């Protein structure tokens, strides 16, 4: 409201004549001062509230000194961040002589966000073009048949350990007081499981647990004897058009393994030495690595595993919780990943997945 002090005083007098009725005060003011602009009823209400609260019609004076001091502290915080983007809020508060609340308020005000580090598989110079070549091949297949990703059975192995790492960021214990929630971690007498899983269309294939060390021989036996049993629920037409994918782990490159895959999936398998080469160090392109293993381990390690048999049950139960809807989004994510990988020339791209 851009009115003079005298106009504010006149508004108070008119309000008194109108018995604090703002609508009536507006009409009386118009009649009394026809040469002036007439304040609306809301303006009368604001002036009346201010007068009754402060006893004055004057606008409250801003504390210029405090505002300048606060701006100085904000500038100091921003300069500290500019100098060291990895600095923590406690350290910022200490160096700037302010509270952490002030630090957090300042970072929010200026749109700073404490992003967490992302870990990626190290890539070699020769990997970039191999990754682009594979992604371009897959994209051409998808352009010909938009459902081509549904035909691929992505596969991989992972090790689940009795002392496996827990994602503490996703584990909470809500309470009014600190319950001092702890878990014992046994680093001696530990055991581990080698687990194979596949993802095909809307289903998880497996899991399968290796009872012996994973090598070319045991992997060939698995492909020849156990995998057909795991695929019994897949109809014959899907199996005949299925593409088999694996990474370049040494057991996968065994000559007997490649010979079997050439026979069982003629010109339909992806891997090291396969009909289509799988780019090395590309865990960001296979849903087993960027989705399934992390999902399963979060569930399996939610409480401390007890025995090897208990771990097997947990993994099987966790696989049952993966829904077709989840796998649909995984397939969409594969397409998004290969497009961004091509855009980035085969370089690391996962930090770009959530861009608008």
C-alpha positions as a Python dict, from the first residue, in 0.01 Angstrom:
ca = {
    (1, 'X'): (0, 0, 0),
    (2, 'X'): (170, 317, -123),
    (3, 'X'): (-4, 580, 86),
    (4, 'X'): (134, 881, 275),
    (5, 'X'): (144, 896, 655),
    (6, 'X'): (-136, 1157, 656),
    (7, 'X'): (-352, 930, 442),
    (8, 'X'): (-299, 644, 688),
    (9, 'X'): (-402, 875, 976),
    (10, 'X'): (-717, 984, 789),
    (11, 'X'): (-805, 618, 728),
    (12, 'X'): (-787, 554, 1104),
    (13, 'X'): (-1021, 845, 1177),
    (14, 'X'): (-1268, 727, 914),
    (15, 'X'): (-1256, 375, 1061),
    (16, 'X'): (-1349, 527, 1395),
    (17, 'X'): (-1647, 705, 1239),
    (18, 'X'): (-1751, 379, 1072),
    (19, 'X'): (-1720, 185, 1399),
    (20, 'X'): (-1439, -29, 1245),
    (21, 'X'): (-1660, -140, 956),
    (22, 'X'): (-1413, -153, 667),
    (23, 'X'): (-1677, -149, 389),
    (24, 'X'): (-1851, 150, 545),
    (25, 'X'): (-1514, 319, 602),
    (26, 'X'): (-1437, 283, 233),
    (27, 'X'): (-1762, 456, 139),
    (28, 'X'): (-1717, 735, 396),
    (29, 'X'): (-1359, 793, 283),
    (30, 'X'): (-1471, 830, -79),
    (31, 'X'): (-1735, 1088, 22),
    (32, 'X'): (-1497, 1275, 252),
    (33, 'X'): (-1197, 1283, 16),
    (34, 'X'): (-1338, 1273, -339),
    (35, 'X'): (-1012, 1406, -487),
    (36, 'X'): (-806, 1117, -348),
    (37, 'X'): (-783, 755, -455),
    (38, 'X'): (-1005, 542, -236),
    (39, 'X'): (-842, 251, -51),
    (40, 'X'): (-1025, -79, -75),
    (41, 'X'): (-1170, -253, 230),
    (42, 'X'): (-865, -484, 260),
    (43, 'X'): (-635, -183, 291),
    (44, 'X'): (-852, -47, 572),
    (45, 'X'): (-830, -385, 745),
    (46, 'X'): (-449, -391, 721),
    (47, 'X'): (-415, -36, 856),
    (48, 'X'): (-655, -108, 1142),
    (49, 'X'): (-472, -429, 1240),
    (50, 'X'): (-137, -252, 1231),
    (51, 'X'): (-264, 37, 1447),
    (52, 'X'): (-422, -195, 1703),
    (53, 'X'): (-106, -409, 1720),
    (54, 'X'): (164, -140, 1725),
    (55, 'X'): (-26, 178, 1819),
    (56, 'X'): (110, 345, 1507),
    (57, 'X'): (16, 380, 1143),
    (58, 'X'): (382, 375, 1035),
    (59, 'X'): (518, 77, 844),
    (60, 'X'): (755, -133, 1058),
    (61, 'X'): (1116, -42, 995),
    (62, 'X'): (1339, -317, 869),
    (63, 'X'): (1646, -393, 1072),
    (64, 'X'): (1896, -298, 805),
    (65, 'X'): (2194, -390, 1021),
    (66, 'X'): (2065, -744, 1080),
    (67, 'X'): (1980, -789, 713),
    (68, 'X'): (2328, -682, 605),
    (69, 'X'): (2484, -912, 867),
    (70, 'X'): (2274, -1208, 751),
    (71, 'X'): (2364, -1144, 388),
    (72, 'X'): (2728, -1133, 489),
    (73, 'X'): (2700, -1472, 661),
    (74, 'X'): (2521, -1618, 361),
    (75, 'X'): (2798, -1491, 133),
    (76, 'X'): (3059, -1642, 363),
    (77, 'X'): (2881, -1981, 353),
    (78, 'X'): (2856, -1971, -26),
    (79, 'X'): (3224, -1885, -60),
    (80, 'X'): (3317, -2180, 163),
    (81, 'X'): (3109, -2409, -59),
    (82, 'X'): (3267, -2265, -374),
    (83, 'X'): (3614, -2327, -230),
    (84, 'X'): (3537, -2681, -114),
    (85, 'X'): (3221, -2842, -262),
    (86, 'X'): (3279, -3150, -42),
    (87, 'X'): (3254, -2958, 286),
    (88, 'X'): (2997, -3078, 542),
    (89, 'X'): (2730, -2867, 709),
    (90, 'X'): (2895, -2898, 1052),
    (91, 'X'): (3223, -2772, 915),
    (92, 'X'): (3042, -2489, 734),
    (93, 'X'): (2869, -2386, 1056),
    (94, 'X'): (3200, -2389, 1247),
    (95, 'X'): (3393, -2185, 990),
    (96, 'X'): (3112, -1932, 940),
    (97, 'X'): (3028, -1909, 1312),
    (98, 'X'): (2660, -1982, 1255),
    (99, 'X'): (2425, -2267, 1342),
    (100, 'X'): (2369, -2569, 1117),
    (101, 'X'): (2010, -2448, 1080),
    (102, 'X'): (2141, -2127, 922),
    (103, 'X'): (2369, -2327, 693),
    (104, 'X'): (2081, -2553, 582),
    (105, 'X'): (1850, -2255, 531),
    (106, 'X'): (2113, -2079, 320),
    (107, 'X'): (2188, -2382, 101),
    (108, 'X'): (1816, -2435, 41),
    (109, 'X'): (1767, -2067, -40),
    (110, 'X'): (2038, -2074, -307),
    (111, 'X'): (1936, -2418, -444),
    (112, 'X'): (2242, -2610, -325),
    (113, 'X'): (2185, -2983, -272),
    (114, 'X'): (2426, -3226, -99),
    (115, 'X'): (2457, -3482, -378),
    (116, 'X'): (2609, -3818, -287),
    (117, 'X'): (2899, -3976, -471),
    (118, 'X'): (2815, -4242, -729),
    (119, 'X'): (3046, -4539, -781),
    (120, 'X'): (3098, -4672, -1134),
    (121, 'X'): (3292, -4952, -1293),
    (122, 'X'): (3620, -4815, -1428),
    (123, 'X'): (3623, -4803, -1806),
    (124, 'X'): (3927, -4837, -2032),
    (125, 'X'): (3988, -4634, -2345),
    (126, 'X'): (3904, -4924, -2574),
    (127, 'X'): (3572, -4983, -2396),
    (128, 'X'): (3395, -4670, -2516),
    (129, 'X'): (3354, -4765, -2881),
    (130, 'X'): (3262, -5126, -2791),
    (131, 'X'): (2983, -4995, -2568),
    (132, 'X'): (2855, -4762, -2840),
    (133, 'X'): (2868, -5042, -3099),
    (134, 'X'): (2662, -5274, -2880),
    (135, 'X'): (2407, -5005, -2791),
    (136, 'X'): (2367, -4906, -3156),
    (137, 'X'): (2309, -5272, -3249),
    (138, 'X'): (2045, -5310, -2979),
    (139, 'X'): (1879, -4983, -3076),
    (140, 'X'): (1854, -5097, -3441),
    (141, 'X'): (1689, -5418, -3323),
    (142, 'X'): (1441, -5219, -3117),
    (143, 'X'): (1363, -4990, -3410),
    (144, 'X'): (1277, -5298, -3618),
    (145, 'X'): (1086, -5464, -3333),
    (146, 'X'): (994, -5241, -3035),
    (147, 'X'): (953, -5555, -2819),
    (148, 'X'): (1298, -5694, -2893),
    (149, 'X'): (1422, -5637, -2536),
    (150, 'X'): (1152, -5883, -2423),
    (151, 'X'): (1330, -6158, -2617),
    (152, 'X'): (1661, -6123, -2432),
    (153, 'X'): (1729, -6329, -2123),
    (154, 'X'): (1982, -6127, -1928),
    (155, 'X'): (2187, -6344, -1693),
    (156, 'X'): (2458, -6309, -1432),
    (157, 'X'): (2602, -6453, -1113),
    (158, 'X'): (2651, -6284, -777),
    (159, 'X'): (2804, -6382, -445),
    (160, 'X'): (2602, -6349, -125),
    (161, 'X'): (2819, -6361, 186),
    (162, 'X'): (2725, -6435, 546),
    (163, 'X'): (2902, -6113, 646),
    (164, 'X'): (2766, -5924, 348),
    (165, 'X'): (2754, -5547, 354),
    (166, 'X'): (2425, -5389, 457),
    (167, 'X'): (2286, -5077, 295),
    (168, 'X'): (2243, -4886, 621),
    (169, 'X'): (2104, -4584, 434),
    (170, 'X'): (1781, -4781, 375),
    (171, 'X'): (1755, -4922, 729),
    (172, 'X'): (1575, -4721, 996),
    (173, 'X'): (1450, -4770, 1351),
    (174, 'X'): (1193, -4502, 1440),
    (175, 'X'): (1174, -4439, 1814),
    (176, 'X'): (1139, -4150, 2057),
    (177, 'X'): (1474, -4246, 2210),
    (178, 'X'): (1788, -4397, 2057),
    (179, 'X'): (1740, -4778, 2072),
    (180, 'X'): (2113, -4830, 1998),
    (181, 'X'): (2023, -5078, 1725),
    (182, 'X'): (2330, -5288, 1644),
    (183, 'X'): (2411, -5602, 1456),
    (184, 'X'): (2703, -5834, 1511),
    (185, 'X'): (2920, -5890, 1207),
    (186, 'X'): (3117, -6212, 1199),
    (187, 'X'): (3434, -6194, 993),
    (188, 'X'): (3554, -6544, 1086),
    (189, 'X'): (3397, -6875, 982),
    (190, 'X'): (3195, -6699, 715),
    (191, 'X'): (3041, -6869, 415),
    (192, 'X'): (2914, -6753, 79),
    (193, 'X'): (2675, -6851, -200),
    (194, 'X'): (2727, -6828, -574),
    (195, 'X'): (2387, -6746, -723),
    (196, 'X'): (2275, -6735, -1086),
    (197, 'X'): (1965, -6546, -1197),
    (198, 'X'): (1812, -6447, -1526),
    (199, 'X'): (1560, -6183, -1629),
    (200, 'X'): (1341, -6260, -1929),
    (201, 'X'): (1042, -6048, -2023),
    (202, 'X'): (816, -6028, -1714),
    (203, 'X'): (975, -6304, -1507),
    (204, 'X'): (1279, -6390, -1300),
    (205, 'X'): (1450, -6710, -1412),
    (206, 'X'): (1596, -6893, -1113),
    (207, 'X'): (1762, -6848, -876),
    (208, 'X'): (2012, -7132, -908),
    (209, 'X'): (2279, -7198, -644),
    (210, 'X'): (2616, -7347, -737),
    (211, 'X'): (2731, -7612, -492),
    (212, 'X'): (3081, -7615, -634),
    (213, 'X'): (3326, -7345, -747),
    (214, 'X'): (3208, -7163, -1057),
    (215, 'X'): (3433, -7248, -1353),
    (216, 'X'): (3392, -7329, -1718),
    (217, 'X'): (3300, -7693, -1649),
    (218, 'X'): (3040, -7624, -1377),
    (219, 'X'): (2890, -7342, -1580),
    (220, 'X'): (2860, -7566, -1890),
    (221, 'X'): (2687, -7831, -1677),
    (222, 'X'): (2447, -7567, -1547),
    (223, 'X'): (2361, -7445, -1897),
    (224, 'X'): (2310, -7795, -2029),
    (225, 'X'): (2126, -7957, -1736),
    (226, 'X'): (1979, -7703, -1494),
    (227, 'X'): (1890, -7407, -1718),
    (228, 'X'): (1641, -7608, -1931),
    (229, 'X'): (1457, -7699, -1611),
    (230, 'X'): (1445, -7335, -1503),
    (231, 'X'): (1299, -7244, -1844),
    (232, 'X'): (1016, -7499, -1829),
    (233, 'X'): (763, -7227, -1744),
    (234, 'X'): (860, -7034, -2057),
    (235, 'X'): (651, -7145, -2353),
    (236, 'X'): (821, -7315, -2647),
    (237, 'X'): (771, -7025, -2888),
    (238, 'X'): (942, -6782, -2650),
    (239, 'X'): (1232, -7020, -2594),
    (240, 'X'): (1283, -7064, -2968),
    (241, 'X'): (1310, -6688, -3019),
    (242, 'X'): (1501, -6616, -2695),
    (243, 'X'): (1838, -6441, -2698),
    (244, 'X'): (2081, -6540, -2423),
    (245, 'X'): (2303, -6271, -2267),
    (246, 'X'): (2600, -6310, -2037),
    (247, 'X'): (2902, -6096, -1951),
    (248, 'X'): (3267, -6172, -2015),
    (249, 'X'): (3353, -6355, -1689),
    (250, 'X'): (3618, -6628, -1741),
    (251, 'X'): (3373, -6922, -1694),
    (252, 'X'): (3153, -6772, -1966),
    (253, 'X'): (3441, -6763, -2212),
    (254, 'X'): (3531, -7129, -2172),
    (255, 'X'): (3542, -7297, -2512),
    (256, 'X'): (3295, -7568, -2411),
    (257, 'X'): (3052, -7299, -2296),
    (258, 'X'): (3078, -7105, -2622),
    (259, 'X'): (3035, -7424, -2826),
    (260, 'X'): (2722, -7512, -2633),
    (261, 'X'): (2574, -7163, -2674),
    (262, 'X'): (2651, -7166, -3048),
    (263, 'X'): (2455, -7491, -3069),
    (264, 'X'): (2168, -7404, -2836),
    (265, 'X'): (2129, -7035, -2932),
    (266, 'X'): (2261, -7017, -3292),
    (267, 'X'): (2327, -6649, -3374),
    (268, 'X'): (2116, -6557, -3072),
    (269, 'X'): (2356, -6512, -2785),
    (270, 'X'): (2534, -6206, -2653),
    (271, 'X'): (2863, -6229, -2470),
    (272, 'X'): (3237, -6239, -2497),
    (273, 'X'): (3304, -6439, -2814),
    (274, 'X'): (2932, -6453, -2891),
    (275, 'X'): (2737, -6374, -3205),
    (276, 'X'): (2703, -6022, -3058),
    (277, 'X'): (2990, -5907, -2839),
    (278, 'X'): (2905, -5791, -2490),
    (279, 'X'): (3110, -5480, -2405),
    (280, 'X'): (3340, -5542, -2107),
    (281, 'X'): (3291, -5357, -1778),
    (282, 'X'): (2933, -5266, -1869),
    (283, 'X'): (2740, -5353, -1554),
    (284, 'X'): (2541, -5031, -1611),
    (285, 'X'): (2379, -5193, -1917),
    (286, 'X'): (2255, -5520, -1764),
    (287, 'X'): (1949, -5523, -1533),
    (288, 'X'): (2101, -5789, -1310),
    (289, 'X'): (2365, -5540, -1198),
    (290, 'X'): (2177, -5211, -1207),
    (291, 'X'): (1859, -5355, -1055),
    (292, 'X'): (1825, -5714, -935),
    (293, 'X'): (2133, -5778, -721),
    (294, 'X'): (2093, -5459, -524),
    (295, 'X'): (1721, -5521, -478),
    (296, 'X'): (1776, -5877, -355),
    (297, 'X'): (2060, -5787, -120),
    (298, 'X'): (1861, -5508, 43),
    (299, 'X'): (1592, -5763, 128),
    (300, 'X'): (1821, -6054, 215),
    (301, 'X'): (2040, -5850, 450),
    (302, 'X'): (1751, -5664, 618),
    (303, 'X'): (1817, -5896, 915),
    (304, 'X'): (2129, -6097, 987),
    (305, 'X'): (2142, -6425, 792),
    (306, 'X'): (2171, -6732, 1014),
    (307, 'X'): (2272, -7027, 797),
    (308, 'X'): (2344, -7104, 434),
    (309, 'X'): (2001, -7267, 404),
    (310, 'X'): (1840, -6959, 556),
    (311, 'X'): (2016, -6743, 297),
    (312, 'X'): (1889, -6963, 12),
    (313, 'X'): (1531, -6930, 138),
    (314, 'X'): (1566, -6554, 168),
    (315, 'X'): (1697, -6518, -187),
    (316, 'X'): (1417, -6733, -327),
    (317, 'X'): (1156, -6538, -131),
    (318, 'X'): (1304, -6206, -242),
    (319, 'X'): (1291, -6316, -608),
    (320, 'X'): (920, -6389, -564),
    (321, 'X'): (858, -6025, -470),
    (322, 'X'): (979, -5897, -808),
    (323, 'X'): (661, -5814, -1001),
    (324, 'X'): (597, -5795, -1376),
    (325, 'X'): (534, -5423, -1332),
    (326, 'X'): (880, -5376, -1183),
    (327, 'X'): (1039, -5565, -1473),
    (328, 'X'): (844, -5357, -1725),
    (329, 'X'): (1004, -5043, -1583),
    (330, 'X'): (1342, -5220, -1588),
    (331, 'X'): (1306, -5285, -1961),
    (332, 'X'): (1213, -4923, -2020),
    (333, 'X'): (1521, -4827, -1823),
    (334, 'X'): (1738, -5045, -2050),
    (335, 'X'): (1620, -4850, -2354),
    (336, 'X'): (1685, -4521, -2178),
    (337, 'X'): (2034, -4636, -2081),
    (338, 'X'): (2143, -4742, -2428),
    (339, 'X'): (2027, -4410, -2574),
    (340, 'X'): (2219, -4208, -2316),
    (341, 'X'): (2523, -4433, -2354),
    (342, 'X'): (2529, -4355, -2727),
    (343, 'X'): (2488, -3982, -2656),
    (344, 'X'): (2784, -3996, -2417),
    (345, 'X'): (3007, -4183, -2661),
    (346, 'X'): (3022, -4490, -2437),
    (347, 'X'): (3141, -4299, -2131),
    (348, 'X'): (2991, -4320, -1782),
    (349, 'X'): (2632, -4201, -1794),
    (350, 'X'): (2440, -4315, -1484),
    (351, 'X'): (2463, -3970, -1327),
    (352, 'X'): (2251, -3843, -1618),
    (353, 'X'): (1962, -4090, -1579),
    (354, 'X'): (1749, -3859, -1363),
    (355, 'X'): (1790, -3550, -1576),
    (356, 'X'): (1472, -3380, -1697),
}
